[in-house]
């Protein structure tokens, strides 16, 4: 387990970019709803829910790692940049969740 923990040690900025990619995929799925001429199929809705949940979990895990890195003395400028990137990544899952609930 310590080897897995060492892999993420002080990698908050890298993980923030990974979370941003997941958030971007979720946000792209939101714009896919507008392109549908008819109501979305159940498969489309299920895959959208899955993408939303995975993106939200990744963002939460990255935020948890960022908080741990702050306590370990990670560079303040990198922490700030990683926090902004993760908050931007959270936009995708949140907007997708709102869109799915509205549907």
C-alpha positions as CSV (number, residue, x, y, z in Angstrom):
1,X,0.0,0.0,0.0
2,X,2.9,2.4,0.7
3,X,4.1,2.0,-2.9
4,X,0.7,3.2,-4.2
5,X,0.7,6.1,-1.7
6,X,4.2,7.0,-2.8
7,X,3.1,7.1,-6.4
8,X,0.6,9.9,-5.6
9,X,2.8,11.7,-3.1
10,X,3.2,15.3,-4.2
11,X,1.6,14.7,-7.5
12,X,-1.4,17.0,-7.0
13,X,-0.8,19.1,-10.1
14,X,-0.5,16.1,-12.4
15,X,-3.6,14.6,-10.9
16,X,-5.5,17.9,-11.2
17,X,-4.9,17.7,-15.0
18,X,-6.2,14.1,-15.0
19,X,-9.3,15.3,-13.2
20,X,-9.6,18.1,-15.7
21,X,-9.7,15.6,-18.5
22,X,-12.5,13.7,-16.8
23,X,-14.4,16.9,-16.1
24,X,-14.0,17.9,-19.8
25,X,-15.5,14.6,-20.9
26,X,-18.4,15.1,-18.6
27,X,-18.9,18.6,-19.9
28,X,-18.8,17.4,-23.5
29,X,-21.5,14.9,-22.6
30,X,-23.7,17.8,-21.5
31,X,-23.4,19.4,-25.0
32,X,-24.3,16.0,-26.5
33,X,-27.8,16.4,-25.0
34,X,-28.4,19.5,-27.2
35,X,-27.6,17.5,-30.4
36,X,-30.2,14.9,-29.8
37,X,-33.3,15.4,-31.9
38,X,-35.4,13.0,-29.8
39,X,-35.3,12.1,-26.1
40,X,-32.1,10.2,-25.2
41,X,-32.1,6.5,-25.1
42,X,-31.8,4.6,-21.8
43,X,-28.3,3.5,-22.8
44,X,-27.2,7.1,-23.4
45,X,-28.6,8.1,-20.0
46,X,-26.9,5.2,-18.2
47,X,-23.6,6.0,-19.8
48,X,-24.0,9.7,-19.0
49,X,-24.7,8.8,-15.3
50,X,-21.7,6.6,-15.3
51,X,-19.5,9.3,-16.7
52,X,-20.8,11.8,-14.2
53,X,-20.2,9.5,-11.2
54,X,-16.7,8.6,-12.4
55,X,-15.7,12.2,-13.0
56,X,-17.1,13.3,-9.7
57,X,-15.2,10.5,-7.8
58,X,-11.9,11.4,-9.6
59,X,-12.3,15.0,-8.7
60,X,-13.1,14.2,-5.1
61,X,-10.1,11.9,-4.8
62,X,-7.8,14.5,-6.4
63,X,-9.1,17.1,-3.9
64,X,-8.4,14.7,-1.0
65,X,-4.9,14.1,-2.3
66,X,-4.4,17.9,-2.6
67,X,-5.4,18.5,1.0
68,X,-3.0,15.8,2.1
69,X,-0.2,17.4,0.0
70,X,-0.9,20.8,1.6
71,X,-0.3,19.2,5.0
72,X,2.9,17.6,3.7
73,X,4.4,20.9,2.6
74,X,3.6,20.9,-1.1
75,X,4.5,24.2,-2.8
76,X,1.8,26.9,-2.2
77,X,1.9,28.1,-5.8
78,X,1.4,24.6,-7.1
79,X,-1.4,23.9,-4.6
80,X,-3.2,27.0,-5.7
81,X,-2.9,26.1,-9.4
82,X,-4.0,22.5,-8.7
83,X,-7.0,23.8,-6.7
84,X,-8.1,26.0,-9.5
85,X,-7.7,23.2,-12.0
86,X,-9.7,20.8,-9.9
87,X,-12.5,23.3,-9.3
88,X,-12.7,23.9,-13.0
89,X,-12.8,20.1,-13.5
90,X,-15.8,19.9,-11.1
91,X,-17.9,22.1,-13.4
92,X,-18.4,19.2,-15.9
93,X,-19.8,16.6,-13.4
94,X,-21.9,19.2,-11.7
95,X,-23.5,20.6,-14.9
96,X,-24.0,17.0,-16.2
97,X,-25.7,16.0,-12.9
98,X,-28.0,19.1,-13.1
99,X,-28.8,18.2,-16.7
100,X,-29.6,14.6,-15.9
101,X,-31.7,15.6,-12.9
102,X,-33.6,18.1,-15.1
103,X,-34.2,15.4,-17.7
